[in-house]
């Protein structure tokens, strides 16, 4: 065969491209770690672009985007971390131990040999800087268990927090807070959200290698990590245009697992019989509910209307038609399997006749013959703006079904389907009155004290969590007592009362808790860790720490 200059040029470019691809795909030679675990390799993980990071700034995206709340616990250490199922115990991380005498002043003792990725030591000053400035940077970090009266640096590796209120329960305070380096962030502390954080210097088991927004985020094992390290050498978060594209990538072996909450129930059949795919099923961590905007001066203020809406929704139909049976009904922010769940809550089962009777008794009748009930005060049809994010396909399906169901009792829903950023902007600003009802979803997890801030009276929206604009002083009293309770029986009693009040006042109407279906590839890796919510969630970085080559 004669090789022309043109062919030589082609071959040259082809070989350069081939070597570049091979470099990107290469895995370091495997080695054997502790207990005979085979280390090395690269774990590829799929995310949709809509749930992927656009930058590495430390704002809401670290909390609310799927990639964000998986990314930072791998790159940044916390004082302590929640262990895997089934115990969900508090495990030391940067803090090797802690103690308190009164549950208000807490002393944390830090690991002496912890280092940031740039080699600088992690000190108590870094912890103080993180506690103070993350809260200032974004309300998303303003948790009750970091709300301090004072923070005292006792020495380089000892820090003391005095909280504004006692912190009870079985977990220490300052959960779910990355420790960031003061020497990196200090110059930007007046406006931390403006800092691009392009190098993402943390102290975690992984460090940033490369980030291409909308394409991939590549993490490498931090070989100088101070503690027990991860087993894989690299983790790559790959971005795809849709959930279908993520599913196809998993089938083809481009990725080894899905980045968050597994796959939609509708996709489960597509994976059955696929070679090297294993199904890991888990109870759900997320739950869907309706948020009623009680700031609106309309019929949504009427408790009977809200009760009628809940009785007009067929949850069993949502479960079967949207989630193909892979779901269960929800009635509280606390999961039924947890001991603090109140089993005697008012239930809003599907009962359209009861819904109609509630509306009729409150004077909501069809006075103009258009099959919609009218508000007895204003005379207007019962029409509510229903806010739904475009990024949540299952919730969109639920919303459309609920629209059909509520039309049968004389209530119309106008669906407002927005992008995720707009959704959050509307949801957490109920006083702007951009919605009457919203579908919402959250993942309280086993340590769910924080989620009750959705119900705390916050008329000035200082925390910005209470999307319902709900205010009940009695609830707030129970919440304060629960947060401070060190007697676990008393704590359970307060939680029961809180759940009852929310169920009776109905600022939030609970709907569905989807089950999790997590297909993972088994041709290269094993050791995936299952917790509530599957193999990868905000409470579960353990798969990334424990997965290893076969």
LOBA-259626 format. One line per field, with one value per residue (C-alpha): chain; x, y, z; residue in one letter. Coordinates in nm, 2 decimals, always signed. Example, Ala and Ser with C-alpha at 12.3 -4.5 7.8 and 13.67 -1.06 7.14 Angstrom:
chaine: c(A A)
u: c(+1.23 +1.37)
v: c(-0.45 -0.11)
w: c(+0.78 +0.71)
residu: c(A S)
//
This chain:
chaine: c(A A A A A A A A A A A A A A A A A A A A A A A A A A A A A A A A A A A A A A A A A A A A A A A A A A A A A A A A A A A A A A A A A A A A A A A A A A A A A A A A A A A A A A A A A A A A A A A A A A A A A A A A A A A A A A A A A A A A A A A A A A A A A A A A A A A A A A A A A A A A A A A A A A A A A A A A A A A A A A A A A A A A A A A A A A A A A A A A A A A A A A A A A A A A A A A A A A A A A A A A A A A A A A A A A A A A A A A A A A A A A A A A A A A A A A A A A A A A A A A A A A A A A A A A A A A A A A A A A A A A A A A A A A A A A A A A A A A A A A A A A A A A A A A A A A A A A A A A A A A A A A A A A A A A A A A A A A A A A A A A A A A A A A A A A A A A A A A A A A A A A A A A A A A A A A A A A A A A A A A A A A A A A A A A A A A A A A A A A A A A A A A A A A A A A A A A A A A A A A A A A A A A A A A A A A A A A A A A A A A A A A A A A A A A A A A A A A A A A A A A A A A A A A A A A A A A A A A A A A A A A A A A A A A A A A A A A A A A A A A A A A A A A A A A A A A A A A A A A A A A A A A A A A A A A A A A A A A A A A A A A A A A A A A A A A A A A A A A A A A A A A A A A A A A A A)
u: c(+0.00 +0.13 +0.10 +0.04 +0.13 -0.24 -0.27 +0.03 -0.12 -0.45 -0.27 -0.07 -0.38 -0.56 -0.28 -0.27 -0.64 -0.62 -0.35 -0.56 -0.86 -0.65 -0.51 -0.86 -0.98 -0.67 -0.68 -0.38 -0.24 -0.44 -0.28 -0.39 -0.51 -0.60 -0.79 -0.71 -0.92 -0.80 -0.74 -0.72 -0.95 -1.18 -1.55 -1.77 -2.09 -2.38 -2.57 -2.82 -2.70 -2.99 -2.87 -2.50 -2.28 -2.22 -1.95 -1.78 -1.90 -2.02 -2.39 -2.72 -2.58 -2.38 -2.71 -2.98 -2.82 -2.76 -2.41 -2.34 -2.44 -2.24 -1.93 -1.85 -1.85 -1.59 -1.36 -1.42 -1.42 -1.67 -1.62 -1.82 -2.01 -2.32 -2.23 -2.40 -2.71 -2.85 -2.70 -2.65 -2.42 -2.21 -1.86 -1.55 -1.40 -1.19 -1.30 -1.16 -1.37 -1.61 -1.78 -2.04 -2.17 -2.48 -2.56 -2.50 -2.13 -1.95 -1.58 -1.43 -1.08 -0.94 -0.71 -0.35 -0.23 -0.51 -0.40 -0.57 -0.49 -0.23 -0.04 -0.15 -0.26 -0.63 -0.67 -0.94 -0.92 -1.04 -1.33 -1.43 -1.40 -1.62 -1.89 -1.90 -1.88 -2.08 -2.38 -2.32 -2.26 -2.59 -2.90 -2.87 -2.60 -2.79 -2.88 -2.99 -2.70 -2.45 -2.63 -2.37 -2.33 -1.96 -1.68 -1.36 -1.03 -0.87 -0.56 -0.46 -0.66 -0.93 -1.24 -1.54 -1.88 -2.15 -2.48 -2.77 -2.98 -2.92 -2.87 -3.03 -3.08 -2.82 -2.61 -2.35 -2.40 -2.24 -2.36 -2.34 -2.09 -1.78 -1.46 -1.30 -0.95 -0.93 -0.61 -0.79 -1.13 -1.03 -0.97 -1.32 -1.52 -1.72 -1.87 -1.79 -2.04 -1.84 -1.53 -1.51 -1.33 -1.18 -0.92 -1.16 -0.90 -1.04 -0.91 -1.12 -1.04 -1.06 -0.93 -1.02 -0.83 -1.05 -1.39 -1.57 -1.91 -2.18 -1.94 -1.76 -1.61 -1.30 -1.18 -0.86 -0.78 -0.60 -0.30 -0.18 -0.52 -0.47 -0.72 -0.86 -0.86 -1.09 -1.01 -1.06 -0.80 -1.05 -1.42 -1.56 -1.90 -2.02 -2.30 -2.58 -2.87 -3.14 -3.22 -3.26 -2.91 -2.78 -2.96 -2.82 -2.47 -2.51 -2.62 -2.33 -2.08 -1.98 -2.07 -2.07 -2.36 -2.62 -2.51 -2.82 -3.13 -3.10 -3.33 -3.70 -3.94 -4.05 -3.69 -3.66 -3.78 -3.52 -3.24 -3.37 -3.15 -2.87 -2.53 -2.32 -2.61 -2.71 -3.02 -2.98 -3.32 -3.36 -3.63 -3.66 -3.50 -3.71 -4.07 -4.31 -4.57 -4.78 -4.69 -4.98 -4.88 -5.05 -4.93 -5.18 -5.50 -5.73 -5.92 -5.60 -5.61 -5.92 -5.83 -6.14 -6.02 -5.68 -5.84 -6.07 -5.76 -5.59 -5.90 -5.94 -5.60 -5.58 -5.23 -5.27 -5.31 -5.00 -4.81 -4.92 -4.93 -4.62 -4.40 -4.53 -4.59 -4.24 -4.36 -4.55 -4.77 -4.62 -4.78 -4.49 -4.14 -4.04 -4.02 -4.26 -3.97 -3.81 -3.91 -4.01 -4.28 -4.63 -4.85 -5.17 -5.17 -5.48 -5.49 -5.61 -5.71 -5.88 -6.24 -6.39 -6.73 -6.58 -6.39 -6.71 -6.89 -6.60 -6.63 -7.01 -7.01 -6.77 -6.99 -6.78 -7.05 -7.07 -7.26 -7.20 -7.25 -6.89 -6.83 -6.58 -6.66 -6.66 -6.51 -6.80 -6.61 -6.48 -6.71 -6.41 -6.36 -6.14 -5.83 -5.48 -5.14 -4.95 -4.57 -4.36 -4.00 -3.92 -3.63 -3.86 -4.04 -4.21 -4.35 -4.47 -4.66 -4.80 -4.91 -5.09 -5.27 -5.37 -5.49 -5.73 -5.84 -5.91 -6.11 -6.36 -6.43 -6.45 -6.10 -5.87 -5.49 -5.29 -4.96 -4.66 -4.37 -4.04 -3.67 -3.52 -3.36 -3.69 -3.88 -3.65 -3.67 -4.05 -4.08 -3.85 -4.01 -4.38 -4.44 -4.39 -4.71 -4.59 -4.77 -5.07 -4.96 -4.63 -4.52 -4.21 -3.96 -3.70 -3.48 -3.49 -3.28 -3.24 -3.11 -3.41 -3.41 -3.32 -3.63 -3.86 -3.73 -3.97 -4.24 -4.09 -4.26 -4.03 -4.24 -3.93 -3.79 -3.46 -3.39 -3.60 -3.70 -4.07 -4.23 -4.58 -4.54 -4.68 -4.69 -4.81 -4.65 -4.74 -4.55 -4.24 -4.26 -4.25 -3.98 -3.76 -3.82 -3.74 -3.42 -3.30 -3.43 -3.16 -3.42 -3.50 -3.86 -3.94 -3.79 -4.01 -4.31 -4.24 -4.19 -4.52 -4.69 -4.52 -4.62 -4.98 -4.99 -4.86 -5.11 -5.40 -5.30 -5.20 -4.94 -4.79 -4.99 -4.78 -4.81 -4.56 -4.22 -4.07 -3.87 -3.52 -3.40 -3.03 -2.88 -2.50 -2.24 -2.06 -1.81 -1.53 -1.64 -1.80 -1.85 -2.14 -2.29 -2.67 -2.84 -3.18 -3.20 -2.98 -2.61 -2.55 -2.72 -2.63 -2.62 -2.43 -2.07 -1.98 -2.01 -1.74 -1.52 -1.58 -1.63 -1.32 -1.20 -1.31)
v: c(+0.00 +0.35 +0.61 +0.95 +1.27 +1.33 +0.99 +1.04 +1.37 +1.19 +0.90 +1.15 +1.33 +1.01 +0.88 +1.20 +1.18 +0.81 +0.87 +1.16 +0.93 +0.65 +0.90 +1.01 +0.65 +0.51 +0.35 +0.35 +0.00 -0.17 -0.23 -0.42 -0.21 -0.31 -0.63 -0.74 -0.47 -0.41 -0.04 +0.18 +0.24 +0.52 +0.53 +0.71 +0.85 +1.00 +1.32 +1.51 +1.86 +2.02 +1.88 +1.95 +2.23 +2.53 +2.66 +2.56 +2.86 +2.77 +2.88 +2.70 +2.47 +2.28 +2.22 +2.18 +2.05 +1.67 +1.70 +1.98 +1.79 +1.48 +1.69 +1.88 +1.59 +1.42 +1.72 +1.89 +1.72 +1.78 +1.79 +1.46 +1.25 +1.04 +0.67 +0.43 +0.23 +0.08 +0.26 +0.61 +0.69 +1.01 +0.92 +1.13 +1.31 +1.63 +1.62 +1.31 +1.36 +1.61 +1.66 +1.88 +1.91 +2.12 +2.05 +2.42 +2.45 +2.19 +2.13 +1.96 +1.82 +1.81 +1.57 +1.70 +1.57 +1.69 +1.89 +2.08 +1.98 +2.26 +2.12 +2.38 +2.24 +2.23 +2.43 +2.55 +2.89 +2.72 +2.57 +2.90 +3.08 +2.82 +2.83 +3.21 +3.29 +3.01 +3.13 +3.48 +3.38 +3.21 +3.13 +2.77 +2.72 +2.88 +2.58 +2.59 +2.37 +2.63 +2.93 +3.03 +3.29 +3.25 +3.05 +3.02 +2.89 +2.72 +2.61 +2.51 +2.18 +2.26 +2.47 +2.55 +2.64 +2.80 +2.78 +3.02 +2.73 +2.39 +2.11 +1.79 +1.45 +1.19 +1.39 +1.67 +2.01 +2.14 +1.86 +1.90 +2.18 +2.18 +2.31 +2.55 +2.69 +3.04 +3.12 +3.06 +3.21 +3.49 +3.75 +3.69 +3.67 +3.98 +3.83 +3.46 +3.38 +3.59 +3.37 +3.11 +2.86 +2.72 +2.51 +2.38 +2.34 +2.12 +1.85 +1.56 +1.22 +1.35 +1.66 +1.84 +1.75 +1.91 +2.08 +2.14 +2.28 +2.09 +1.81 +1.66 +1.71 +1.49 +1.41 +1.24 +1.05 +1.27 +1.05 +1.26 +1.22 +1.21 +0.93 +0.61 +0.68 +0.59 +0.28 +0.42 +0.65 +0.87 +0.97 +1.14 +1.30 +1.29 +1.52 +1.41 +1.60 +1.38 +1.10 +0.87 +0.96 +0.87 +0.54 +0.46 +0.55 +0.30 +0.02 +0.08 +0.09 +0.46 +0.51 +0.27 +0.42 +0.70 +1.00 +1.05 +0.86 +0.59 +0.57 +0.65 +0.36 +0.38 +0.28 -0.03 -0.27 -0.15 -0.27 -0.62 -0.88 -0.63 -0.79 -0.68 -0.47 -0.53 -0.38 -0.23 -0.13 +0.09 +0.28 +0.63 +0.93 +1.19 +1.27 +1.49 +1.72 +2.02 +2.36 +2.60 +2.96 +3.10 +3.45 +3.47 +3.65 +3.41 +3.08 +2.89 +3.05 +2.84 +2.52 +2.35 +2.42 +2.28 +1.97 +1.93 +1.95 +1.67 +1.45 +1.51 +1.36 +0.99 +0.91 +0.54 +0.65 +0.87 +0.58 +0.34 +0.56 +0.78 +0.55 +0.21 +0.09 +0.18 +0.43 +0.46 +0.72 +0.99 +1.18 +1.35 +1.48 +1.18 +0.84 +0.57 +0.33 +0.58 +0.56 +0.93 +0.90 +0.97 +0.67 +0.85 +1.14 +1.27 +1.09 +1.26 +0.96 +0.99 +1.07 +1.31 +1.30 +1.43 +1.69 +1.81 +1.82 +2.03 +2.28 +2.29 +2.35 +2.64 +2.80 +2.71 +2.64 +2.66 +2.99 +3.05 +2.71 +2.65 +2.34 +2.54 +2.64 +3.00 +3.18 +3.31 +3.62 +3.73 +3.54 +3.42 +3.07 +2.84 +2.86 +2.83 +2.87 +2.55 +2.58 +2.29 +2.27 +2.14 +1.94 +1.70 +1.48 +1.26 +1.56 +1.71 +1.39 +1.40 +1.76 +1.68 +1.39 +1.61 +1.87 +1.62 +1.49 +1.83 +1.94 +1.67 +1.85 +2.19 +2.32 +2.43 +2.42 +2.64 +2.47 +2.70 +2.49 +2.68 +2.61 +2.50 +2.84 +3.02 +2.76 +2.81 +3.18 +3.17 +2.89 +3.05 +3.40 +3.32 +3.69 +3.76 +3.57 +3.40 +3.08 +2.95 +2.59 +2.43 +2.07 +2.03 +1.76 +1.72 +1.45 +1.48 +1.18 +1.00 +1.32 +1.54 +1.82 +2.08 +2.01 +2.15 +2.49 +2.47 +2.52 +2.78 +3.12 +3.34 +3.65 +3.84 +3.54 +3.57 +3.20 +3.18 +2.82 +2.85 +2.83 +2.80 +3.12 +2.92 +3.07 +2.88 +2.99 +2.66 +2.47 +2.70 +2.63 +2.25 +2.29 +2.48 +2.23 +1.94 +2.09 +2.13 +1.80 +1.56 +1.32 +1.11 +1.02 +1.39 +1.46 +1.20 +1.35 +1.70 +1.55 +1.38 +1.70 +1.89 +1.63 +1.65 +2.03 +2.03 +1.76 +1.95 +2.30 +2.17 +2.42 +2.12 +1.83 +1.51 +1.29 +1.02 +0.88 +0.71 +0.40 +0.39 +0.17 +0.18 -0.02 -0.04 -0.20 -0.49 -0.57 -0.36 -0.26 -0.39 -0.25 -0.01 +0.10 +0.11 +0.35 +0.51 +0.67 +0.43 +0.42 +0.79 +1.08 +1.37 +1.15 +0.87 +0.95 +0.60 +0.43 +0.67 +0.58 +0.20 +0.10 -0.09 -0.30 -0.66)
w: c(+0.00 -0.09 +0.19 +0.04 +0.23 +0.28 +0.43 +0.65 +0.78 +0.85 +1.02 +1.23 +1.35 +1.40 +1.62 +1.82 +1.87 +1.96 +2.23 +2.37 +2.40 +2.55 +2.80 +2.90 +2.93 +3.09 +3.44 +3.66 +3.72 +4.00 +4.34 +4.65 +4.94 +5.30 +5.35 +5.00 +4.83 +4.47 +4.43 +4.11 +3.82 +3.72 +3.83 +3.57 +3.69 +3.48 +3.55 +3.34 +3.24 +3.41 +3.75 +3.67 +3.81 +3.59 +3.82 +4.15 +4.35 +4.70 +4.67 +4.64 +4.36 +4.63 +4.81 +4.56 +4.24 +4.23 +4.11 +4.36 +4.67 +4.56 +4.45 +4.76 +5.02 +4.80 +4.78 +5.12 +5.46 +5.73 +6.10 +6.12 +5.87 +5.89 +5.86 +5.62 +5.67 +5.88 +6.19 +6.04 +6.32 +6.36 +6.25 +6.31 +6.01 +6.05 +6.42 +6.57 +6.89 +7.05 +7.38 +7.55 +7.91 +7.85 +7.47 +7.40 +7.42 +7.21 +7.19 +6.88 +6.86 +6.51 +6.33 +6.37 +6.03 +5.81 +5.50 +5.23 +4.87 +4.84 +5.14 +5.39 +5.73 +5.83 +6.15 +6.39 +6.22 +5.90 +6.08 +6.24 +5.90 +5.74 +6.01 +6.01 +5.64 +5.47 +5.67 +5.55 +5.19 +5.13 +5.34 +5.21 +5.47 +5.76 +5.97 +6.33 +6.44 +6.32 +6.46 +6.72 +6.99 +6.99 +6.83 +7.03 +6.88 +7.18 +6.99 +6.64 +6.66 +6.92 +6.86 +7.08 +6.96 +7.18 +7.01 +7.05 +7.17 +7.31 +7.05 +7.15 +6.98 +6.91 +6.66 +6.73 +6.57 +6.25 +6.02 +5.64 +5.64 +5.42 +5.59 +5.34 +5.36 +5.50 +5.32 +4.98 +5.06 +5.30 +5.03 +4.90 +5.23 +5.17 +4.86 +4.85 +4.58 +4.33 +4.38 +4.10 +4.32 +4.00 +4.18 +4.45 +4.72 +4.99 +5.23 +5.11 +4.97 +4.61 +4.45 +4.13 +3.82 +3.55 +3.51 +3.18 +3.26 +3.08 +2.98 +3.28 +3.62 +3.68 +4.03 +4.13 +4.45 +4.70 +4.76 +5.05 +5.23 +5.61 +5.68 +5.52 +5.15 +4.87 +4.66 +4.31 +4.15 +3.96 +3.97 +3.66 +3.66 +3.30 +3.18 +2.94 +2.78 +2.92 +3.16 +2.86 +2.75 +3.10 +3.08 +2.74 +2.86 +3.15 +2.92 +2.68 +2.97 +2.93 +3.29 +3.59 +3.79 +3.78 +3.98 +4.20 +4.30 +4.04 +3.74 +3.69 +3.75 +3.38 +3.28 +3.50 +3.24 +2.99 +3.21 +3.29 +3.12 +3.03 +3.07 +3.37 +3.52 +3.88 +4.04 +4.38 +4.53 +4.83 +5.02 +4.90 +5.06 +4.87 +4.92 +4.72 +4.87 +4.79 +4.93 +4.98 +4.96 +5.27 +5.18 +4.89 +4.97 +4.81 +4.87 +4.94 +5.28 +5.36 +5.54 +5.40 +5.05 +5.12 +5.28 +4.98 +4.74 +4.94 +4.94 +4.57 +4.49 +4.42 +4.56 +4.46 +4.10 +4.12 +4.26 +3.99 +3.68 +3.75 +3.96 +3.83 +4.18 +4.30 +4.56 +4.88 +5.03 +5.25 +5.55 +5.73 +5.69 +5.90 +5.73 +5.87 +5.95 +6.19 +6.56 +6.58 +6.31 +6.45 +6.33 +6.42 +6.19 +6.01 +5.67 +5.35 +5.15 +4.81 +4.88 +4.61 +4.78 +5.10 +4.91 +4.75 +5.08 +5.23 +4.95 +4.96 +5.34 +5.30 +5.03 +4.72 +4.46 +4.09 +4.05 +3.68 +3.53 +3.40 +3.63 +3.84 +4.19 +4.29 +4.58 +4.80 +4.89 +4.55 +4.32 +4.11 +3.99 +4.20 +3.98 +4.12 +3.97 +4.02 +4.01 +3.88 +3.77 +3.42 +3.56 +3.74 +3.49 +3.74 +3.93 +3.60 +3.54 +3.89 +3.84 +3.52 +3.69 +3.99 +3.75 +3.60 +3.94 +4.09 +3.79 +3.88 +4.21 +4.05 +4.10 +3.81 +3.82 +3.58 +3.55 +3.56 +3.45 +3.49 +3.48 +3.81 +3.90 +3.84 +4.04 +4.34 +4.31 +4.32 +4.58 +4.85 +4.80 +4.87 +4.94 +4.57 +4.51 +4.20 +4.28 +4.48 +4.50 +4.43 +4.40 +4.62 +4.69 +4.96 +5.11 +5.49 +5.56 +5.89 +6.06 +5.97 +6.23 +5.96 +5.75 +6.01 +5.93 +5.64 +5.90 +6.13 +6.12 +5.92 +5.81 +5.71 +5.51 +5.68 +5.63 +5.32 +5.37 +5.46 +5.11 +5.26 +5.46 +5.75 +6.10 +6.41 +6.74 +6.90 +6.64 +6.69 +7.06 +7.00 +6.74 +6.99 +7.26 +7.03 +6.91 +7.27 +7.41 +7.54 +7.67 +7.36 +7.48 +7.53 +7.19 +7.03 +7.21 +7.06 +6.71 +6.73 +6.82 +6.54 +6.28 +6.41 +6.38 +6.03 +5.93 +6.08 +5.96 +5.62 +5.50 +5.32 +5.18 +5.16 +4.86 +4.76 +4.86 +4.55 +4.59 +4.45 +4.16 +4.11 +3.83 +3.85 +3.63 +3.78 +3.50 +3.66 +4.01 +4.33 +4.67 +4.61 +4.94 +4.97 +5.21 +5.22 +4.88 +4.69 +4.62 +4.56 +4.75 +4.97 +5.27 +5.09 +4.96 +5.08 +4.74 +4.62 +4.92 +4.91 +4.54 +4.42 +4.12 +4.11)
residu: c(X X X X X X X X X X X X X X X X X X X X X X X X X X X X X X X X X X X X X X X X X X X X X X X X X X X X X X X X X X X X X X X X X X X X X X X X X X X X X X X X X X X X X X X X X X X X X X X X X X X X X X X X X X X X X X X X X X X X X X X X X X X X X X X X X X X X X X X X X X X X X X X X X X X X X X X X X X X X X X X X X X X X X X X X X X X X X X X X X X X X X X X X X X X X X X X X X X X X X X X X X X X X X X X X X X X X X X X X X X X X X X X X X X X X X X X X X X X X X X X X X X X X X X X X X X X X X X X X X X X X X X X X X X X X X X X X X X X X X X X X X X X X X X X X X X X X X X X X X X X X X X X X X X X X X X X X X X X X X X X X X X X X X X X X X X X X X X X X X X X X X X X X X X X X X X X X X X X X X X X X X X X X X X X X X X X X X X X X X X X X X X X X X X X X X X X X X X X X X X X X X X X X X X X X X X X X X X X X X X X X X X X X X X X X X X X X X X X X X X X X X X X X X X X X X X X X X X X X X X X X X X X X X X X X X X X X X X X X X X X X X X X X X X X X X X X X X X X X X X X X X X X X X X X X X X X X X X X X X X X X X X X X X X X X X X X X X X X X X X X X X X X X X X X X X X)
//
